[in-house]
Amino acid sequence: MSEPIKTMAFVVVGALALTAAYFIDAPKPDVNVEQLEGKMINDNFEVDAPRRLKIVKFDQPTAETRQFEVASIDGVWRIPSKQDYPADATRQMAAAANALMDRKILRVESQSADSHEELGVVDPLAAKLDSNSEGVGTRVQLFDAEDQPLVDMIIGKKVKDADNQRYVRRSNQDVVFVVELDPASLSTDFNDWIEDDLLKLSPFDIRQVFINDYSADLGFGMTADGRLQPRVNWDRRGQSTVKYNNDEAKWELAELKKFDPQTKEMVESKLAEDEELNQDALSELRNGLDDLLIVDVARKPEGLSADLKAGNDFLTNNEAFQDLISKGFSPVPLQPGAEPEILSSEGELICTLRDGVEYVLRFGQLQVQTDSAADASEGETTPADPTKGEAAKDAAADAADAASDAAEGEKKADEDGKNLRRYLFVMARFNQDVIEKPKLKELPATPEGQPAPAAPAAADAAPEAAGGDEPAAANAAEPTDEQSPSEAAAGDSAGADAAKEGEAQEPTAEEQAAQERKKIEEENKRLQDEYQQTVEKGKKRVTELNERFGDWYYVISNDVYKQIHLGVDQLVKKKEKPADAAQPGAAADEANPLSGLPNLPIGDSAAPAADAAAAAASDGAGGEPATPPAANEPPQEPAAEPAATTESEPAASEAAAPPAPSEPVGEPAEQTK
């Protein structure tokens, strides 16, 4: 390169540097305060224009930036920060847009960046923030369908002695304004943006609940062909099935089994004489299922079908396998030769509704961390094949480490006693046996299959006259001495008309049977159609539910888990003794308002006194009126005391005795793990 060219190059570079320095360090233009007051801080936009909302906050204790984002993706509101979990954001987004649009500038508070910390409008995305940083605000951004910014502002502290007023600045300006703004709708709470009622069921539709109470410690080894082999250490406690009796508005025990450590099997058990179901705990369980709130989600690994079956290809996916284990679930063949199914670490519950829909809830490990595991990095890596060489050993070691970490997290959570959340697997299935089958009427036999019905007695004469001897017919046709020929003819005509009318009004036995058969067939078809519609509706609902549940682990509060997963100890309680059991006469005294009054029989003697009074009234009505006692005379005693009845005492003792334990209502359907 020649010297002139080098010189020219240096000149150009220097000019560019000076230009850049000028624009970077150029003072920002002064703001005309008078022109800004009364104007809108943001440009006008329609309430349905925003397609993406991003909220950034700074957590001072951890010096971490928290970002929450909700966006319309392919016409569906989703939460990108939660791996595109579907959001119920239509109303919430409208509320957020309304909070940010048409915000009028009340006054200019400051034009200097030095006041940002004092007013709480420091940008949370600014560099060099640490746990000592003060006055960091909340940055809010709204974008339209073309991803152009509609709003980009930082919301700061409340204005003292002013309701709903905040210090606010545009993120690219130092000027701080005072505007009227309520940031309540700008929530970063996951629950505010989703349908948090997971099951969407009515408590009045619950018919049966099955609880399989166990804990499983998951361990792992390697098979000869290099696959991970789960090993399960069980702590099985019991199985219980309860049904809800709508007529009596209470729960009833259908089946109770307890684990026998000697035989290693579940054995039938019954309530003791002094035990009963804990109706309060079961009511709380039903309420918990009605309002099963989720607090977080995480995407499940690929390879699991909607019915939670894990194929053999899933068992060779090391990454997916570890993810499943870390959350307290393991693919285990429950029967020899069967496909592996998901076994949970803390039991399961099956809730059956009257329309045949069953919810299967499997409870996993605790999620101790505050933030969801769904916030993990989205970067993808290609894992080594866990079926070959050292990778197989590494897979087993990693799986064991994941199980150990999950157990350690459970122990730590128990010690801390706060921020306790538990992973939950949910699926739906259809149980057609729950739906009551229609009671069809039996069709009457066809006339060909039955003997001909007997003819009515009034009609016997007509066939006999028509098919009988000819002289009888001739005699019937001839007029008598008392009839003229014309009168006889008129009579014959009237009789024929009456016969025709009778035939038209009264269908034959065959016609009546056919009509009755058709009526029954139509009613049976209506009942069958209703039953089939109920079945199809239930199956459709199960499909829709599994489409919603299929891709996700759910996370619930551990308090909710304790509310809906009842062991035998919580399900059964001791019977309460009646408050008046120690004073048998107290109840009788309260039941008889006349007890304690003078000259009146008490207790069982009231009935004989009433009988004597009735007898006296009867005597007075039949003869002379009864003479009342003189003023100074005491009331007359009955002529004779009736024999004391002895039936009331056994009845009373029988009523006081505790009822015998009820037998199970029926054998429940076999549960599928």
Secondary structure by P-SEA (a helix, b strand, c coil): ccaaaaaaaaaaaaaaaaaaaaaaaccccccccccccccccccccccccccbbbbbbbbccccbbbbbbbbbcccccccccccccccccaaaaaaaaaacccccccccccccccccccccccccccccccccccbbbbbbbbbcccccccbbbbbbbcccccccccccccccccbbbbbbccccccccccccccccccccccccccccccccccccbbbbbbcccccbbbbbbccccbbbbbbbbccccbbbbcbbbbbcccccbbbbbbbccccccaaaaaaaaaaaaacccccccccccccccccccccccccccaaaaaaaaaaccccccccccccccccccccbbbbbccccbbbbbbbbbbbcccccccccccbbbbcccccccaaaaaaaaaaaaaaaaaaaaaaaaaaacccbbbbbbbbbbbbcccccccbbbbbcccccccccccccccaaaaaaaacccaaaaaaaacccccccaaaaaaaaaaaaaaaaaaaaacccaaaaaaaaaaaaaaaaaaaaaaaaaaaaaaaaaaaaaaaaaccbbbbbbaaaaaacccccccccccccccccccccaaaaaaacccccccccccccaaaaaaaaaaaaaaaaaacccccccccccccccccccccccaaaaaaaaaaaccccccccccccccccc
